[in-house]
Amino acid sequence: PQLRPARILIKRFRSHEIYKRIRVPQNVIGDAVWEQTLWSMKEGEIVEEILKLSEMMDVFGDDDDDKALKEDDIIIEKRKIHHGMKEKNPVNFMRFLPKDLHRQLLNSPENLPTARQIPDNSYRKPNVFLQ
Protein backbone atom coordinates (compact mmCIF):
# COMPACT_ATOMS: atom_id res chain seq x y z
CA PRO A 1 0.00 0.00 0.00
CA GLN A 2 2.79 2.48 0.82
CA LEU A 3 4.54 1.85 -2.49
CA ARG A 4 1.41 2.33 -4.62
CA PRO A 5 2.35 5.90 -5.71
CA ALA A 6 5.81 4.68 -6.73
CA ARG A 7 4.33 1.78 -8.72
CA ILE A 8 1.95 4.14 -10.51
CA LEU A 9 4.84 6.47 -11.36
CA ILE A 10 6.98 3.61 -12.70
CA LYS A 11 4.05 2.31 -14.76
CA ARG A 12 3.47 5.78 -16.25
CA PHE A 13 7.18 6.16 -17.00
CA ARG A 14 7.43 2.77 -18.73
CA SER A 15 4.35 3.47 -20.83
CA HIS A 16 5.71 6.94 -21.73
CA GLU A 17 2.68 8.51 -20.07
CA ILE A 18 4.82 11.00 -18.18
CA TYR A 19 3.17 14.30 -19.01
CA LYS A 20 -0.07 15.30 -20.63
CA ARG A 21 -0.49 18.58 -22.47
CA ILE A 22 -3.32 20.42 -20.81
CA ARG A 23 -3.75 22.99 -23.58
CA VAL A 24 -1.89 24.68 -26.38
CA PRO A 25 0.36 27.37 -24.91
CA GLN A 26 -0.42 30.98 -25.68
CA ASN A 27 2.10 33.77 -25.98
CA VAL A 28 1.21 36.07 -23.10
CA ILE A 29 4.47 37.96 -22.73
CA GLY A 30 3.83 41.54 -23.71
CA ASP A 31 0.13 41.43 -22.74
CA ALA A 32 0.24 44.17 -20.09
CA VAL A 33 -3.26 43.50 -18.71
CA TRP A 34 -2.61 39.78 -18.28
CA GLU A 35 0.81 40.40 -16.70
CA GLN A 36 -0.62 42.96 -14.24
CA THR A 37 -3.43 40.58 -13.26
CA LEU A 38 -0.98 37.75 -12.72
CA TRP A 39 1.45 39.85 -10.66
CA SER A 40 -1.40 41.08 -8.46
CA MET A 41 -2.45 37.51 -7.62
CA LYS A 42 -0.91 35.57 -4.73
CA GLU A 43 0.77 32.24 -5.49
CA GLY A 44 -2.05 30.33 -3.75
CA GLU A 45 -4.66 32.08 -5.89
CA ILE A 46 -2.81 31.08 -9.06
CA VAL A 47 -2.72 27.45 -7.90
CA GLU A 48 -6.47 27.56 -7.17
CA GLU A 49 -7.20 28.92 -10.65
CA ILE A 50 -5.05 26.24 -12.29
CA LEU A 51 -6.86 23.52 -10.33
CA LYS A 52 -10.27 24.97 -11.29
CA LEU A 53 -9.29 25.03 -14.97
CA SER A 54 -7.97 21.49 -14.74
CA GLU A 55 -11.26 20.25 -13.29
CA MET A 56 -13.30 22.13 -15.89
CA MET A 57 -11.29 20.74 -18.80
CA ASP A 58 -11.49 17.11 -17.63
CA VAL A 59 -8.12 16.61 -19.26
CA PHE A 60 -7.86 12.85 -18.98
CA GLY A 61 -11.49 11.98 -19.68
CA ASP A 62 -11.83 9.70 -16.68
CA ASP A 63 -12.33 9.89 -12.94
CA ASP A 64 -8.99 8.30 -12.05
CA ASP A 65 -7.83 10.18 -8.94
CA ASP A 66 -4.24 9.07 -9.56
CA LYS A 67 -4.13 11.18 -12.73
CA ALA A 68 -6.03 14.20 -11.42
CA LEU A 69 -3.98 17.35 -10.96
CA LYS A 70 -3.42 18.07 -7.26
CA GLU A 71 -2.20 21.13 -5.38
CA ASP A 72 1.12 19.40 -4.61
CA ASP A 73 1.73 18.96 -8.36
CA ILE A 74 1.95 22.72 -8.91
CA ILE A 75 4.79 25.04 -7.94
CA ILE A 76 4.34 28.78 -8.43
CA GLU A 77 7.32 31.03 -7.92
CA LYS A 78 7.14 34.65 -9.01
CA ARG A 79 10.41 36.36 -9.89
CA LYS A 80 11.47 39.48 -11.67
CA ILE A 81 14.17 38.65 -14.17
CA HIS A 82 16.22 41.16 -16.07
CA HIS A 83 18.88 40.54 -18.66
CA GLY A 84 21.65 42.52 -16.97
CA MET A 85 20.37 46.01 -17.71
CA LYS A 86 16.77 45.94 -16.45
CA GLU A 87 14.47 47.24 -19.22
CA LYS A 88 17.33 48.26 -21.56
CA ASN A 89 18.37 46.03 -24.44
CA PRO A 90 21.97 44.96 -23.68
CA VAL A 91 22.74 44.47 -27.39
CA ASN A 92 22.31 48.22 -27.93
CA PHE A 93 25.49 48.72 -25.89
CA MET A 94 27.55 46.25 -27.93
CA ARG A 95 29.42 46.74 -31.18
CA PHE A 96 29.98 44.06 -33.79
CA LEU A 97 32.61 43.51 -36.43
CA PRO A 98 31.65 41.86 -39.73
CA LYS A 99 33.51 38.63 -40.51
CA ASP A 100 35.15 40.10 -43.58
CA LEU A 101 37.00 42.58 -41.32
CA HIS A 102 38.31 40.01 -38.81
CA ARG A 103 41.71 39.78 -40.53
CA GLN A 104 42.18 43.50 -40.00
CA LEU A 105 42.30 42.86 -36.25
CA LEU A 106 45.97 41.97 -36.79
CA ASN A 107 46.69 45.52 -38.01
CA SER A 108 48.47 48.11 -35.92
CA PRO A 109 46.24 50.02 -33.44
CA GLU A 110 45.93 53.01 -35.79
CA ASN A 111 44.58 50.79 -38.58
CA LEU A 112 42.09 48.65 -36.67
CA PRO A 113 38.58 48.28 -38.13
CA THR A 114 35.62 50.01 -36.53
CA ALA A 115 32.99 47.84 -34.92
CA ARG A 116 29.40 49.02 -35.42
CA GLN A 117 26.10 48.81 -33.64
CA ILE A 118 23.63 46.58 -35.46
CA PRO A 119 20.06 47.73 -36.13
CA ASP A 120 17.31 46.32 -33.85
CA ASN A 121 15.44 44.81 -36.78
CA SER A 122 18.40 42.66 -37.89
CA TYR A 123 18.20 40.13 -35.05
CA ARG A 124 15.60 38.36 -32.92
CA LYS A 125 15.15 39.70 -29.41
CA PRO A 126 12.63 39.45 -26.59
CA ASN A 127 9.82 42.00 -26.53
CA VAL A 128 10.47 42.75 -22.86
CA PHE A 129 13.82 42.83 -21.08
CA LEU A 130 12.52 43.15 -17.53
CA GLN A 131 10.02 40.48 -16.50
SERODREN-493952 format. One record per residue (C-alpha): residue number from 0; z, y, x. Coordinates in steps of 0.25 Angstrom, whole numbers, plus 5000, padded with zeros to 4 digits. Example, Ala and Ser with C-alpha at 12.3 -4.5 7.8 and 13.67 -1.06 7.14 Angstrom:
BEGIN
(0, (5031, 4982, 5049))
(1, (5029, 4996, 5055))
END
This chain:
BEGIN
(0, (5000, 5000, 5000))
(1, (5003, 5010, 5011))
(2, (4990, 5007, 5018))
(3, (4982, 5009, 5006))
(4, (4977, 5024, 5009))
(5, (4973, 5019, 5023))
(6, (4965, 5007, 5017))
(7, (4958, 5017, 5008))
(8, (4955, 5026, 5019))
(9, (4949, 5014, 5028))
(10, (4941, 5009, 5016))
(11, (4935, 5023, 5014))
(12, (4932, 5025, 5029))
(13, (4925, 5011, 5030))
(14, (4917, 5014, 5017))
(15, (4913, 5028, 5023))
(16, (4920, 5034, 5011))
(17, (4927, 5044, 5019))
(18, (4924, 5057, 5013))
(19, (4917, 5061, 5000))
(20, (4910, 5074, 4998))
(21, (4917, 5082, 4987))
(22, (4906, 5092, 4985))
(23, (4894, 5099, 4992))
(24, (4900, 5109, 5001))
(25, (4897, 5124, 4998))
(26, (4896, 5135, 5008))
(27, (4908, 5144, 5005))
(28, (4909, 5152, 5018))
(29, (4905, 5166, 5015))
(30, (4909, 5166, 5001))
(31, (4920, 5177, 5001))
(32, (4925, 5174, 4987))
(33, (4927, 5159, 4990))
(34, (4933, 5162, 5003))
(35, (4943, 5172, 4998))
(36, (4947, 5162, 4986))
(37, (4949, 5151, 4996))
(38, (4957, 5159, 5006))
(39, (4966, 5164, 4994))
(40, (4970, 5150, 4990))
(41, (4981, 5142, 4996))
(42, (4978, 5129, 5003))
(43, (4985, 5121, 4992))
(44, (4976, 5128, 4981))
(45, (4964, 5124, 4989))
(46, (4968, 5110, 4989))
(47, (4971, 5110, 4974))
(48, (4957, 5116, 4971))
(49, (4951, 5105, 4980))
(50, (4959, 5094, 4973))
(51, (4955, 5100, 4959))
(52, (4940, 5100, 4963))
(53, (4941, 5086, 4968))
(54, (4947, 5081, 4955))
(55, (4936, 5089, 4947))
(56, (4925, 5083, 4955))
(57, (4929, 5068, 4954))
(58, (4923, 5066, 4968))
(59, (4924, 5051, 4969))
(60, (4921, 5048, 4954))
(61, (4933, 5039, 4953))
(62, (4948, 5040, 4951))
(63, (4952, 5033, 4964))
(64, (4964, 5041, 4969))
(65, (4962, 5036, 4983))
(66, (4949, 5045, 4983))
(67, (4954, 5057, 4976))
(68, (4956, 5069, 4984))
(69, (4971, 5072, 4986))
(70, (4978, 5085, 4991))
(71, (4982, 5078, 5004))
(72, (4967, 5076, 5007))
(73, (4964, 5091, 5008))
(74, (4968, 5100, 5019))
(75, (4966, 5115, 5017))
(76, (4968, 5124, 5029))
(77, (4964, 5139, 5029))
(78, (4960, 5145, 5042))
(79, (4953, 5158, 5046))
(80, (4943, 5155, 5057))
(81, (4936, 5165, 5065))
(82, (4925, 5162, 5076))
(83, (4932, 5170, 5087))
(84, (4929, 5184, 5081))
(85, (4934, 5184, 5067))
(86, (4923, 5189, 5058))
(87, (4914, 5193, 5069))
(88, (4902, 5184, 5073))
(89, (4905, 5180, 5088))
(90, (4890, 5178, 5091))
(91, (4888, 5193, 5089))
(92, (4896, 5195, 5102))
(93, (4888, 5185, 5110))
(94, (4875, 5187, 5118))
(95, (4865, 5176, 5120))
(96, (4854, 5174, 5130))
(97, (4841, 5167, 5127))
(98, (4838, 5155, 5134))
(99, (4826, 5160, 5141))
(100, (4835, 5170, 5148))
(101, (4845, 5160, 5153))
(102, (4838, 5159, 5167))
(103, (4840, 5174, 5169))
(104, (4855, 5171, 5169))
(105, (4853, 5168, 5184))
(106, (4848, 5182, 5187))
(107, (4856, 5192, 5194))
(108, (4866, 5200, 5185))
(109, (4857, 5212, 5184))
(110, (4846, 5203, 5178))
(111, (4853, 5195, 5168))
(112, (4847, 5193, 5154))
(113, (4854, 5200, 5142))
(114, (4860, 5191, 5132))
(115, (4858, 5196, 5118))
(116, (4865, 5195, 5104))
(117, (4858, 5186, 5095))
(118, (4855, 5191, 5080))
(119, (4865, 5185, 5069))
(120, (4853, 5179, 5062))
(121, (4848, 5171, 5074))
(122, (4860, 5161, 5073))
(123, (4868, 5153, 5062))
(124, (4882, 5159, 5061))
(125, (4894, 5158, 5051))
(126, (4894, 5168, 5039))
(127, (4909, 5171, 5042))
(128, (4916, 5171, 5055))
(129, (4930, 5173, 5050))
(130, (4934, 5162, 5040))
END
